[in-house]
Amino acid sequence: MQWEAYIVSEKDILLGKPTIKGTRISVELILELLSGGWTEEMILQSYPNLTHEHLQAVFSYLKDCMQHELLFPLPKSA
């Protein structure tokens, strides 16, 4: 999937955080919802301007970030 068609970063929108194109919905918000137990269906019902493709783009974006090491290193466990 070409996440670039769905996710943008504009300095005037949410201080440049990655957002869903044409919205003020951040990648971070979507991840917070999912980690909080929301299902895809719940997200799509609460944010009707989002589609399944938008959510897929979030994961594709994260995969590319990890492949390019654009992440915070985890501390070594004791």
Residue pairs with C-beta under 8 A, 6 or more apart in sequence:
1 53
1 56
1 57
1 60
2 60
3 57
3 58
3 60
3 61
3 64
5 21
5 57
6 20
6 21
6 53
6 54
6 57
7 18
7 19
7 20
7 21
7 27
7 57
7 58
7 61
8 18
8 19
8 21
9 16
9 17
9 18
9 19
10 16
10 19
13 19
13 24
14 24
14 26
17 26
17 27
17 28
18 26
18 27
18 28
18 61
19 25
19 26
19 27
20 26
20 27
20 30
20 50
20 54
20 57
22 49
23 49
23 50
25 47
25 49
25 50
27 58
27 61
27 62
30 43
30 55
30 58
31 58
31 62
33 42
33 43
34 43
40 52
40 55
43 50
43 55
44 50
44 51
44 52
44 55
65 71
